[in-house]
């Protein structure tokens, strides 16, 4: 069993379709969380479990779709592989992880070139 000190972050990215890039980012720091999980748990399962414990952000309809969000788990600034287990990282009994949930908000500014020529 591992004790994980989770530092959750909620990152909102305004994505512009015309530029095909992020035009603005806002990161919200949430309250830290401590959970105890088995070391056989995968990184993805750990992330889902932690976000379930945080709870109130899961109820927002914008965040329920997996098409506009991406979850990342970081240890000392390095992104962990989702399919690997926590045991493969050879953690000690207590570990600090940063969970980042990136939410992409589409901003469409299509320019109609044909109508601008007339």
DRENDO-1510 file (C-alpha; in Angstrom, 1 decimal, always signed):
<recs>
REC; n; res; u; v; w
REC; 1; UNK; +0.0; +0.0; +0.0 .
REC; 2; UNK; +1.2; +3.5; -0.9 .
REC; 3; UNK; +0.2; +6.8; +0.7 .
REC; 4; UNK; -0.1; +9.4; -2.1 .
REC; 5; UNK; -0.1; +13.1; -1.4 .
REC; 6; UNK; -2.0; +14.5; -4.4 .
REC; 7; UNK; -1.7; +18.1; -5.5 .
REC; 8; UNK; -4.6; +18.5; -8.0 .
REC; 9; UNK; -4.6; +21.2; -10.6 .
REC; 10; UNK; -7.4; +22.2; -13.0 .
REC; 11; UNK; -6.1; +23.8; -16.2 .
REC; 12; UNK; -8.4; +25.5; -18.6 .
REC; 13; UNK; -7.0; +26.0; -22.2 .
REC; 14; UNK; -8.9; +28.2; -24.6 .
REC; 15; UNK; -8.2; +26.5; -28.0 .
REC; 16; UNK; -8.5; +28.6; -31.2 .
REC; 17; UNK; -9.5; +26.6; -34.3 .
REC; 18; UNK; -8.2; +29.3; -36.7 .
REC; 19; UNK; -4.7; +29.3; -35.1 .
REC; 20; UNK; -4.9; +25.6; -34.1 .
REC; 21; UNK; -3.3; +26.4; -30.8 .
REC; 22; UNK; -3.9; +27.5; -27.2 .
REC; 23; UNK; -4.5; +31.2; -26.9 .
REC; 24; UNK; -5.1; +31.4; -23.2 .
REC; 25; UNK; -4.5; +29.1; -20.2 .
REC; 26; UNK; -5.7; +29.4; -16.6 .
REC; 27; UNK; -4.6; +27.1; -13.9 .
REC; 28; UNK; -6.6; +26.6; -10.7 .
REC; 29; UNK; -4.8; +25.0; -7.6 .
REC; 30; UNK; -7.2; +22.8; -5.7 .
REC; 31; UNK; -6.8; +21.6; -2.1 .
REC; 32; UNK; -4.3; +18.8; -1.5 .
REC; 33; UNK; -5.5; +15.3; -0.9 .
REC; 34; UNK; -4.0; +12.2; +0.7 .
REC; 35; UNK; -5.1; +8.8; -0.4 .
REC; 36; UNK; -3.9; +5.2; +0.2 .
REC; 37; UNK; -3.9; +2.9; -2.8 .
REC; 38; UNK; -2.4; -0.5; -3.6 .
REC; 39; UNK; +0.9; -0.4; -5.5 .
REC; 40; UNK; -0.6; -2.7; -8.2 .
REC; 41; UNK; -2.9; +0.1; -9.3 .
REC; 42; UNK; -2.1; +1.7; -12.7 .
REC; 43; UNK; -1.3; +5.4; -13.0 .
REC; 44; UNK; -4.6; +5.9; -15.0 .
REC; 45; UNK; -6.6; +4.2; -12.3 .
REC; 46; UNK; -4.9; +6.2; -9.6 .
REC; 47; UNK; -5.7; +9.4; -11.4 .
REC; 48; UNK; -9.4; +8.4; -11.9 .
REC; 49; UNK; -9.6; +7.4; -8.2 .
REC; 50; UNK; -8.1; +10.7; -7.0 .
REC; 51; UNK; -10.4; +12.8; -9.2 .
REC; 52; UNK; -13.4; +10.7; -7.9 .
REC; 53; UNK; -12.3; +11.6; -4.4 .
REC; 54; UNK; -12.2; +15.3; -5.3 .
REC; 55; UNK; -15.7; +14.7; -6.6 .
REC; 56; UNK; -17.4; +18.1; -7.2 .
REC; 57; UNK; -15.6; +18.7; -10.5 .
REC; 58; UNK; -16.8; +15.4; -11.9 .
REC; 59; UNK; -20.4; +16.6; -11.7 .
REC; 60; UNK; -19.9; +19.5; -14.1 .
REC; 61; UNK; -21.3; +18.5; -17.5 .
REC; 62; UNK; -18.5; +20.2; -19.4 .
REC; 63; UNK; -15.9; +18.0; -17.6 .
REC; 64; UNK; -17.7; +14.6; -18.1 .
REC; 65; UNK; -16.8; +14.4; -21.8 .
REC; 66; UNK; -13.4; +12.8; -22.4 .
REC; 67; UNK; -13.1; +14.5; -25.8 .
REC; 68; UNK; -12.3; +17.9; -24.3 .
REC; 69; UNK; -10.1; +17.0; -21.4 .
REC; 70; UNK; -6.8; +15.3; -20.8 .
REC; 71; UNK; -5.5; +14.0; -17.4 .
REC; 72; UNK; -1.8; +14.0; -16.6 .
REC; 73; UNK; +0.1; +12.6; -13.6 .
REC; 74; UNK; +3.5; +14.2; -12.8 .
REC; 75; UNK; +6.2; +13.1; -10.4 .
REC; 76; UNK; +9.0; +15.7; -9.9 .
REC; 77; UNK; +7.9; +17.4; -13.1 .
REC; 78; UNK; +8.1; +14.3; -15.2 .
REC; 79; UNK; +4.9; +12.9; -16.8 .
REC; 80; UNK; +4.1; +9.3; -15.7 .
REC; 81; UNK; +3.0; +6.7; -18.3 .
REC; 82; UNK; -0.7; +5.9; -17.8 .
REC; 83; UNK; -0.5; +2.2; -18.5 .
REC; 84; UNK; +2.3; +1.5; -16.0 .
REC; 85; UNK; +1.6; +0.4; -12.4 .
REC; 86; UNK; +2.8; +2.4; -9.4 .
REC; 87; UNK; +4.9; -0.6; -8.4 .
REC; 88; UNK; +7.0; -0.2; -11.6 .
REC; 89; UNK; +8.1; +3.3; -10.4 .
REC; 90; UNK; +9.6; +1.8; -7.2 .
REC; 91; UNK; +8.1; +4.4; -4.9 .
REC; 92; UNK; +8.7; +4.5; -1.2 .
REC; 93; UNK; +5.8; +4.3; +1.2 .
REC; 94; UNK; +4.8; +8.0; +0.7 .
REC; 95; UNK; +4.8; +9.8; -2.6 .
REC; 96; UNK; +3.8; +13.3; -3.7 .
REC; 97; UNK; +2.2; +13.5; -7.2 .
REC; 98; UNK; +0.7; +16.4; -9.1 .
REC; 99; UNK; -2.5; +15.7; -11.1 .
REC; 100; UNK; -3.3; +18.0; -13.9 .
REC; 101; UNK; -6.7; +17.9; -15.6 .
REC; 102; UNK; -6.5; +19.9; -18.8 .
REC; 103; UNK; -9.9; +21.1; -20.1 .
REC; 104; UNK; -10.0; +22.4; -23.6 .
REC; 105; UNK; -12.5; +25.1; -24.5 .
REC; 106; UNK; -13.0; +25.7; -28.2 .
REC; 107; UNK; -13.0; +29.2; -29.5 .
REC; 108; UNK; -13.8; +29.4; -33.1 .
REC; 109; UNK; -13.0; +32.5; -35.1 .
REC; 110; UNK; -13.3; +31.3; -38.7 .
REC; 111; UNK; -12.7; +33.9; -41.3 .
REC; 112; UNK; -14.7; +33.6; -44.4 .
REC; 113; UNK; -12.2; +34.7; -47.0 .
REC; 114; UNK; -14.7; +34.5; -49.9 .
REC; 115; UNK; -17.2; +36.9; -48.4 .
REC; 116; UNK; -14.4; +39.4; -47.5 .
REC; 117; UNK; -13.4; +39.5; -51.2 .
REC; 118; UNK; -16.8; +40.8; -52.4 .
</recs>
